[in-house]
Amino acid sequence: MVVTRMSLTRREMLARILFGAGCLLLPGGRLARALGPASRFRMTRLAVAGLAPARPGAERRLVWELLKRTSVAGDLNSYEISPQSPELFAHPVLLLAGEQGFAPFSAPAVEQLGRYLRFGGFLLADGGSADPTGFDASLRTAMAQLFPRQSLRPLGADHTIYRSFYLLDRPYGRVLNRSYLEGIEENGRTMVVYSQNDLLGAWARDALGSWELTVTPGGEHQREMAIRMGVNIAMYALCLDYKRDQVHVETLLRRRRWRPRGENE
């Protein structure tokens, strides 16, 4: 359903995001299931003037991995939307990926995208170039437009994003330009996550299903970890910090062969 009214509350936006992944908690700790095709997870490309889309289709590969590895219901179609569109609120997870610089946001884009992010939306920015004058510089300019009193800051090693599904000790991607993710946080919620390690490059496959790009320096192990990083980001975007210290507790306990105190074998 397309939401166009400007009075959408943060509670309503978060509910749409949570329903999209079936992450609403029910009494007893059970998770509500997704409701209908419109609630299926998708990662929508943000169409920005002057920016050619990097790694076309790679986001659909991540959705495929989510379908295979988690209970999230996913949509394998491709979507693209402009930052000033009134339909932003129908797309809870946005992707901005590129390899070169792009023009600053227009005033309508700043107003609409800023509202979207503050009311519960999530943006993953992904770049793979070490050139500081390209995508990185443009992204930082765009974030300064959206959040003039905030800036991109490294996410701590204890951030929920590193344990929202898999337990990870650092970020990964096709390359390892940075040993940290960056983000913008408001009221305890990280609404923008920025990777400079070309996550999409590690996910991308060609029409025959073969990997498109070589992963360096860690090869296929690093690619697997980059996929896990993508799954974690998606799960964080959908489920947020609803259990900051108890994310997937039962699954993690089983993996470690631990059990809650008093539970029988």
TARAFEN-V395667 format. One record per helix or strand of 3 or more residues. SS is the DSSP state (helix for helix, strand for strand). FROM is the first residue (numbers start at 1). TO is the last residue. If there is no record, write none. Layout:
((SS & FROM & TO) (SS & FROM & TO))
This chain:
((helix & 10 & 21) (helix & 27 & 29) (helix & 37 & 39) (strand & 44 & 47) (helix & 58 & 69) (strand & 80 & 82) (helix & 86 & 90) (strand & 93 & 98) (helix & 107 & 118) (strand & 122 & 127) (helix & 135 & 146) (helix & 160 & 162) (strand & 182 & 186) (strand & 189 & 195) (helix & 199 & 203) (helix & 219 & 239) (helix & 249 & 256))
